[in-house]
Amino acid sequence: MNDEDKIRKALLKKALGYNASEVAVEYSCDEDGELKVTKKKVTKKHYSPDVAAVKVLLERYFQTYGDKVRSMSDEELADEELRLLQQIKEGKDGTA
């Protein structure tokens, strides 16, 4: 995966919102001076969609796609329609 794909994927994740787990671990020393885990807390956190990320996605990626679509022939548009319908059928969004 190249850097551009990583950026697009991260922007899409931030634009749509996501869930993440945060782990907090506490340690203490036992009699031998060894560290051992005394508490481990896993918290699930939801990060809401970010409007600024949506704006960047629309400006940077979808405008370029729109320009590409406007320059396509009727045959290319039909092929693109079939490709997108196939992606929908397979459950892929194709933007990340």
QUIDA-V288487 format. One record per residue. N is the residue number from 1. RES is the residue in one small letter. PSI is psi as a letter, one per 40 degrees, with the letter a starting at -180 (none if undefined). D_LAST is the distance of its C-alpha to the last C-alpha in whole Angstrom. Layout:
((N & RES & PSI & D_LAST) (N & RES & PSI & D_LAST))
This chain:
((1 & m & h & 11) (2 & n & i & 12) (3 & d & d & 12) (4 & e & d & 10) (5 & d & d & 7) (6 & k & d & 8) (7 & i & d & 9) (8 & r & d & 6) (9 & k & d & 5) (10 & a & d & 8) (11 & l & d & 9) (12 & l & d & 7) (13 & k & d & 8) (14 & k & d & 11) (15 & a & d & 11) (16 & l & e & 11) (17 & g & i & 14) (18 & y & i & 14) (19 & n & i & 17) (20 & a & i & 18) (21 & s & h & 21) (22 & e & h & 24) (23 & v & h & 27) (24 & a & h & 30) (25 & v & h & 33) (26 & e & h & 37) (27 & y & i & 39) (28 & s & i & 43) (29 & c & h & 45) (30 & d & a & 47) (31 & e & d & 51) (32 & d & e & 50) (33 & g & e & 48) (34 & e & i & 45) (35 & l & h & 42) (36 & k & i & 41) (37 & v & h & 38) (38 & t & d & 40) (39 & k & i & 37) (40 & k & h & 33) (41 & k & h & 31) (42 & v & h & 28) (43 & t & h & 27) (44 & k & h & 23) (45 & k & h & 22) (46 & h & h & 20) (47 & y & h & 18) (48 & s & i & 18) (49 & p & i & 16) (50 & d & h & 16) (51 & v & d & 17) (52 & a & d & 17) (53 & a & d & 13) (54 & v & d & 13) (55 & k & d & 16) (56 & v & d & 14) (57 & l & d & 11) (58 & l & d & 13) (59 & e & d & 15) (60 & r & d & 13) (61 & y & d & 11) (62 & f & d & 12) (63 & q & d & 16) (64 & t & d & 15) (65 & y & d & 14) (66 & g & d & 17) (67 & d & d & 19) (68 & k & d & 18) (69 & v & d & 19) (70 & r & d & 22) (71 & s & e & 23) (72 & m & i & 23) (73 & s & i & 26) (74 & d & d & 26) (75 & e & d & 26) (76 & e & d & 22) (77 & l & d & 21) (78 & a & d & 23) (79 & d & d & 21) (80 & e & d & 17) (81 & e & d & 19) (82 & l & d & 19) (83 & r & d & 16) (84 & l & d & 14) (85 & l & d & 17) (86 & q & d & 16) (87 & q & d & 13) (88 & i & d & 14) (89 & k & d & 17) (90 & e & e & 15) (91 & g & f & 13) (92 & k & i & 9) (93 & d & e & 7) (94 & g & e & 6) (95 & t & e & 4) (96 & a & none & 0))
